[in-house]
Amino acid sequence: MTLNVASGLARALADVIVSIELTDDEVIDPEIASAILDDTTAIFDAMSNSDRAEITRLILEYAEEQSRPDRKRVMLGVPDGLGLLDEDE
């Protein structure tokens, strides 16, 4: 499968976030994990609504491809957790 840049980056980001979320607190300090996610959220805050919607679409599309239920569950929550969803959604 060949991915375009946006799709590849959205998938990579989703994988990193899911891995952080599913890792025990003894392995990744929750404060460090939170700082990483806060920095990521700040980047998305600077994007247009249409760009955030596109990233959301790509992440949710990738989530549906997940075979592990725990990864799929966490990945489906990534857009909301990163503040990608409009207040109205």
Buried (B, 14 or more C-beta within 10 A) or exposed (E): EEEEEEBEEBBEBBBEBBEBBEEEEEEBEEEEBEEBBEEBEEEBEEEEEEEBBBBBBBBBEBBEEBEEEEBBBBBBBBBEBBBBEEEEE
